[in-house]
Amino acid sequence: MLLNELTIVANHSPEVLERILRVIRLRGYTVTQLTMKLENGKVWLDVYATSKREIHLLINQLTKLHDVVDVTCE
């Protein structure tokens, strides 16, 4: 299993965290650590997730969400 660190920036809405976590789960990833902060109408998520799948597949799906502004992988 590969451990990946993602930083996700999204526009704040009540359901944005649920939507992001659903995509992560449906793409076969397990969240091992999550840090979130809300600042100036934006949600900043630092997510550590494990999977046997390649990370670019998850990044492609996350960027399709209309609330997501940016996704970077460390």
C-alpha positions as CSV (number, residue, x, y, z in Angstrom):
1,M,0.0,0.0,0.0
2,L,1.2,3.5,-0.9
3,L,0.8,6.4,1.5
4,N,-0.1,9.6,-0.3
5,E,-0.3,13.2,1.0
6,L,-2.9,15.4,-0.7
7,T,-3.6,19.1,-0.1
8,I,-7.1,20.0,-1.3
9,V,-8.5,23.6,-1.4
10,A,-12.2,23.9,-2.0
11,N,-14.9,26.6,-1.7
12,H,-16.7,26.3,1.6
13,S,-20.2,24.7,1.6
14,P,-21.9,22.6,4.3
15,E,-21.5,19.4,2.3
16,V,-18.0,19.8,0.7
17,L,-16.2,17.6,3.2
18,E,-18.7,14.8,2.7
19,R,-18.4,15.0,-1.0
20,I,-14.6,14.9,-1.0
21,L,-14.5,12.0,1.4
22,R,-17.0,10.1,-0.7
23,V,-14.8,10.4,-3.8
24,I,-11.8,9.3,-1.8
25,R,-13.6,6.2,-0.5
26,L,-15.2,5.3,-3.9
27,R,-11.9,5.4,-5.6
28,G,-10.5,2.8,-3.2
29,Y,-8.5,4.9,-0.8
30,T,-8.4,4.8,3.0
31,V,-7.9,8.0,4.9
32,T,-5.4,7.6,7.6
33,Q,-5.0,11.2,8.7
34,L,-7.0,14.4,8.0
35,T,-6.5,18.0,9.0
36,M,-9.0,20.7,7.9
37,K,-9.2,24.4,8.4
38,L,-11.7,27.0,7.2
39,E,-10.2,30.3,6.2
40,N,-11.7,33.2,4.1
41,G,-14.4,31.0,2.6
42,K,-12.1,28.3,1.6
43,V,-11.6,24.8,3.1
44,W,-8.0,23.6,3.3
45,L,-7.6,19.8,3.7
46,D,-4.4,17.9,4.3
47,V,-5.3,14.3,3.7
48,Y,-3.1,11.2,4.1
49,A,-4.6,8.2,2.2
50,T,-3.4,4.7,1.4
51,S,-4.2,2.6,-1.6
52,K,-2.7,0.2,-4.2
53,R,-4.0,2.5,-6.9
54,E,-2.2,5.3,-8.6
55,I,-2.8,8.7,-7.0
56,H,-3.4,10.5,-10.4
57,L,-6.7,8.6,-10.7
58,L,-7.9,10.1,-7.5
59,I,-6.6,13.6,-8.3
60,N,-8.5,13.5,-11.6
61,Q,-11.8,12.7,-9.9
62,L,-11.3,15.3,-7.1
63,T,-10.6,18.1,-9.6
64,K,-14.0,17.3,-11.3
65,L,-15.9,18.4,-8.1
66,H,-17.3,21.8,-8.7
67,D,-16.3,23.1,-5.2
68,V,-12.6,22.0,-5.5
69,V,-10.2,24.8,-6.4
70,D,-6.9,23.0,-6.3
71,V,-5.4,19.5,-5.5
72,T,-1.7,18.9,-5.0
73,C,0.2,15.8,-4.1
74,E,3.3,15.7,-2.0
